[in-house]
Amino acid sequence: MNGARTLFAIGDYAAGGIGGAATAAAVRAAVGPGVDLALAMLVGMAVGMLAHLAISLLLSPLLGMFHVMIPGSLIGMYGGMLFAMRDVMQPVSLSQAIGVGVVFGFLVTAGVRLYDRALTSVISSRCGM
C-alpha cells in the first residue's frame, strides 16, 4: 500500500512539473516583450488554462482527477499570468522559463497535497475515524 502511495506522489509531482513546463513554454510563445502587461496577463491565463486542459485530459486517467485537475488549474491560471508578467517585464531564455515552470508546478502540487492531507486529517479526526 505504501509503495502505491509513493508512486502516486511521484506521478502527481511529475504532472505538476510537466504542467508548469508546458504552461511556461506556451505562454512564452504567445507573449513577448513589449506587450501591454494587462493584456499579457489575460493571454497568459488563457494559454495556461488551455495547456492545463490538454495535459489534464492526457494524465487524468493515469493519476486521478483531483490530483491532476486542481494543481493543473492553479498552474495554468496563476502560472500563466505569472509567466506572462515575467516575459513582458524581464524576458529570460526558453530553458530558464521552462525551469521556473517546473519548479512552480512542483510547488503548487506540494501545496495542494499538503492542503489535502490537512483537510483529510481534520475530517477524520472529527468523524472519529
N, C-alpha and C positions, 0 to 999 in steps of 0.2 A: 504494500500500500504506500509506503513512504517513497519507494522508487518511482512510482507513478506520479506522485505529487511533485517530485523533483523534476521529472520530465515535463510536466505541465508548466512548472515555473520557468524552466528554460525556454519552452515554447512561447510563453507569454512575453518574456523579455526579448526573444528573437522577433516576435511580431511587432513589439514596440519599436525595436531598432530598425526593422525594415520599414515600418510606417513612418518613422521620423526621417529616415534617409530618403524615402520616396517623396515625402512631402517637401523636404528641403530642395531636392533636385527639381521637382515640378514647379515650385514657387520660383526658384532661380531662373528657370526657363521662361516663366511668364512675366516676371518683374525684374527690372534692371534699374541702374542709376538714372536719375533724372525724372522718374515717375513721381507724381504727387503722392505724398505719404498716405493720405486717407484713401485714395484710390488703390494704392499698392496694398494696403491692409485688407480692403474688401476683396481684391483679386486674390490675394494670398489665402484668405479664409475660404473662398470658393474653390480654388485649386486644391487646397489642403483637404477640404471635405470630399471632393471628387476622388482624390488619391486614397483617402481613407475608405471610401465606399468600395473602390476597386479591390484594395488589399483585403478588406474585411470579407468580401464575397469569396475570395480565394482561401483565406485562412480560417474562417469561422467553422467550417465542417471539421477541421482538424483540431482546433483548440477550444472551441466552445464560444458561444455568442457573447457572454458577459465579458470574458477576459480579453476579447479582441475588440468588441464594439465600443465599450466605454473608454478604454485608453485611446483607441484609434480616433474616436470623435474628438477627444481633447487634443490629441496630437494634430489632427487635421485642422481643426478650427483655430485654436490658440497658437499652435506651432506655425501654421500658415501665416497668421498675422505677424507673429514674431519674426519669422524668417523674411517676410516681405519688408518689414521695417528695417531689418539689418541690411538687406540687399540694397535698399534705397539710400540709407544713411552712410553705410560703410561697407561697400562690396568686398567680399572675400573670394578666394578661389573656390571652384566647384568642390574640390576634395575637402576643404575646410568646412564648407556649408553642409556637406553630407555628414561629416564627422560630428558637427554640432547637432544635426538632426538625429543621429543615432543616440547621442548622449541624452538629448531631450526626450526621445522615445523611451529610453531606459528609465529615466527619472519619473516620467508620467506613469509608466507601468508600475514602478515601485510604489508610487503614491496611491494608485488605485488598489494595489494588492494590500497595502497597509490599511487603507480605509476599509476594505472588505473584511480583513481579519479583525479589526477593531469592532466593526458593526456586528459581525458574526459572534464574537465573544460576548458582547453586551446582550444580544438577543438570547444566546444560550444560557447566560447567567440569570437572566430574568425569567426564563421559562423553566429553570431548574434542570437543564439538560446536562 
